Structures are given as C-alpha cells and as structure tokens.
Amino acid sequence: FLGWLDFLDELVMGAHPLVADALTEAVEEKFFQGILQPQLLQMSELAVLGTTAVLTVTVRQLRSPTLLHRLVLFLLGPQQHPETPGDTPHPLRAQLIDRCDHLCDEISLASLKLFEELLRKPQELVVHNLVLRNLEARAYLQRGPHGAEERGPPETDPEEDGLDLEEDPYFTDGFPDDFGATKTPSPASSPTGKGQVSEVVSR
C-alpha cells in the first residue's frame, strides 16, 4: 500500500495539471470516499482503529499539494466560517474530533495522532478549519489607537550612578581595617645617617 501511495504521490506531483486533477479526483472517489469513509464511520472499534492508522500514514506520506489538499477537504470539509451551535458540522470531521475522547484509549490516541499529522502539514486550510475560524472574531488582543508604544532604553537610578565605591559597604569587605589610611613615618624609622627633612632645610 505504501509503495502504491508513494508512486501515486510522485505521479501527481510530476504530471500535467490537468492530468494531476483527474488523478486526484479519481483517488478521492475510489479510495477516500469508496474505502476510507465507510470504514471510518462504522461502529467496529477494531476496524476504526485500523482505518485511522492507515489514514494517519497516508497523511504523513503525502507530499503532493494537490492530493493533500483534496484529502484535507475530504476529512475536514470546506467550511471556514466560525462554528455556531446551529450549524450542521461536516460528518467526518465531527466524528474524528469526537473520537479524540473515545472510551477506547487506543482509538483516542490514534485520533490524536491523526490530527497531529494534519497540523504538521503545510496546509493553511488545516489550521484555519481547526483553530483560526473560531478565533478571528474574538478580541483576545486589544491594540492601542496609535499602535504599540516604543520602549526606550531602561532608565538608570541617579542615586546608583553617584554612589562612590568608598561609600559602598560591600566594597571594603575583605580588606584590613587600616586599608586606605595614610601612614606617617616615625622619626626612628629614618635610615641611619640621614636626618629629617626639616633638619636638612634648616641647615
């Protein structure tokens, strides 16, 4: 199956646009709607689990934008307006979302994995259909009338700038108590044979 899917994917990517559209339409009719949809909507948990796993692998393997877009439309539908309680949901989309909280843990994990693979694909329709369509009309971010204010560099405290190092109580830690004090030489400490400066000047 994966070999056939890879061959079909490469064929659609390299074919003429008219041929690619015809192939994609045939895949949707024969495979998506003819095989996957009946198995996804049935009640057998084992069949649902197997079909969801096959669908997850299919989403992961597809690289053709045309084929992937058609698969996304098949799974999620073309609706892009915000959902309201009175709307009729896309049947397959609603079924897949409900199965994310299924009584069977295996089906829940398989369904979550399917949506994870869908969100990894570079398809704007996936994000818009699942998330953005219900957020666009809500004011989660309020912007000011003149836009965001520009923030300048942080202001420094003038008291910190004028603080002398000698006044810092942590600056003198670790130094001896007489550090910085001026020492006056005693007369006895003068070298032998040399007098004080006052004696030399008076002579």
C-alpha positions in Angstrom: 0.0 0.0 0.0 2.7 2.5 0.9 4.6 1.7 -2.3 1.4 2.4 -4.3 0.8 5.6 -2.4 4.3 6.9 -2.9 4.1 6.1 -6.7 0.8 7.9 -6.9 2.1 10.9 -5.0 5.1 11.2 -7.3 2.9 10.8 -10.3 0.6 13.6 -9.3 3.5 15.9 -8.5 5.2 15.4 -11.8 2.1 15.2 -14.1 0.5 18.0 -16.1 -2.0 20.0 -14.0 -5.0 18.6 -16.0 -3.7 15.0 -15.5 -3.0 15.7 -11.8 -6.5 17.0 -11.2 -8.0 13.9 -12.9 -5.9 11.5 -10.9 -6.7 13.4 -7.7 -10.4 13.2 -8.4 -10.2 9.5 -9.1 -8.3 8.9 -5.8 -10.9 10.8 -3.9 -13.8 8.9 -5.4 -12.3 5.4 -5.4 -10.1 5.5 -2.3 -11.2 8.3 0.1 -14.9 8.1 -0.4 -15.2 4.5 -1.6 -12.9 2.8 1.0 -11.8 5.1 3.8 -15.1 6.8 4.6 -17.3 3.7 5.1 -14.7 2.2 7.4 -14.2 5.4 9.4 -18.0 5.7 10.0 -18.6 2.1 11.1 -19.1 1.0 14.7 -16.4 -1.7 14.9 -13.6 -0.5 17.2 -11.0 -2.7 15.6 -11.9 -1.6 12.0 -12.0 2.1 13.1 -8.6 1.7 14.8 -7.0 0.1 11.7 -8.5 2.6 9.3 -7.4 5.6 11.4 -3.8 4.2 11.5 -3.9 3.8 7.7 -5.2 7.3 7.3 -2.5 8.7 9.6 0.2 7.1 7.5 -1.5 8.4 4.3 -1.4 12.0 5.7 2.2 11.6 6.7 3.4 10.2 3.4 1.6 12.6 1.0 3.8 15.4 -0.4 1.7 16.4 -3.4 -0.1 19.7 -2.6 -3.0 18.8 -4.9 -3.5 15.4 -3.4 -3.0 16.6 0.2 -5.5 19.5 -0.3 -8.1 17.1 -1.6 -7.6 14.8 1.4 -7.9 17.7 3.9 -11.2 18.8 2.2 -12.4 15.2 2.5 -11.6 14.9 6.2 -12.4 18.4 7.5 -14.7 20.0 4.9 -14.5 23.3 3.1 -16.2 25.4 5.9 -14.2 28.4 7.0 -16.8 30.5 8.9 -16.9 30.4 12.7 -18.8 27.5 14.2 -22.2 28.1 15.8 -24.4 25.7 17.7 -27.0 25.7 14.9 -24.6 24.7 12.1 -24.5 21.3 10.5 -21.0 20.1 11.0 -19.0 18.1 8.5 -19.9 14.5 9.4 -16.4 13.0 9.1 -14.7 15.9 10.9 -17.1 15.8 13.8 -16.7 12.0 14.1 -12.9 12.3 14.1 -12.9 15.0 16.8 -15.3 13.1 19.0 -13.1 10.1 18.8 -10.2 12.0 20.5 -12.2 11.4 23.7 -13.3 7.9 23.0 -14.0 5.2 25.6 -11.2 3.1 23.9 -7.9 4.6 24.7 -6.3 3.2 21.6 -8.8 4.9 19.3 -8.3 8.2 21.2 -4.6 8.0 20.8 -4.9 7.1 17.1 -7.3 10.0 16.5 -5.0 12.5 18.3 -2.1 11.2 16.2 -4.1 11.8 13.1 -4.7 15.4 14.0 -1.1 15.9 14.9 0.0 14.7 11.5 -2.6 17.0 9.9 -1.3 20.1 11.8 2.3 19.3 10.8 1.4 19.6 7.1 2.0 23.0 5.3 -1.7 23.4 4.6 -3.3 26.7 5.7 -6.8 25.1 5.4 -6.0 22.7 8.3 -5.1 25.4 10.8 -7.9 27.7 9.7 -10.5 24.9 9.8 -9.5 23.5 13.2 -8.4 26.6 15.1 -8.4 30.1 13.4 -12.0 30.0 12.2 -13.2 30.2 15.8 -10.7 32.8 17.0 -10.9 35.5 14.3 -14.0 37.2 15.6 -12.8 37.3 19.2 -10.8 40.3 20.6 -8.1 38.4 22.5 -5.6 41.2 21.8 -6.5 44.9 22.2 -4.3 47.3 20.4 -4.0 50.9 21.3 -5.2 53.7 18.9 -1.7 54.7 18.0 -0.2 51.2 18.0 2.3 49.8 20.4 4.3 52.4 22.3 8.0 52.3 21.6 10.0 51.4 24.6 13.3 53.3 25.1 16.4 52.0 27.0 15.9 51.4 30.7 16.5 54.4 32.9 19.2 54.2 35.4 18.8 55.4 39.0 20.7 58.6 39.6 21.5 57.6 43.1 23.2 54.5 41.8 25.3 56.5 39.4 26.5 58.9 42.1 27.4 56.1 44.6 31.1 56.2 45.3 32.9 52.9 45.7 34.3 54.0 49.1 30.7 54.5 50.3 29.7 51.1 49.2 29.6 48.9 52.4 30.5 45.8 50.3 33.5 47.4 48.6 35.8 47.3 51.7 34.8 43.7 52.7 37.9 41.5 52.9 40.4 44.4 53.3 42.3 45.1 56.6 40.8 47.7 58.9 43.7 50.2 58.3 43.3 49.9 54.5 43.4 53.4 52.8 44.7 55.2 56.0 47.7 57.5 55.5 50.7 56.3 57.4 53.2 58.9 58.8 56.7 57.7 59.2 58.1 57.9 62.7 61.5 59.6 63.3 63.0 56.4 64.5 62.2 54.7 61.2 64.5 57.0 59.2 67.6 55.4 57.8 70.9 55.8 59.6 73.0 58.8 58.6 70.0 60.7 57.2 68.1 63.4 59.1 64.6 64.6 58.9 63.6 66.9 56.1 63.2 69.9 58.5 66.7 69.5 59.8 68.2 69.4 56.3 66.3 72.6 55.3 67.3 74.4 58.5 70.9 73.7 57.8 
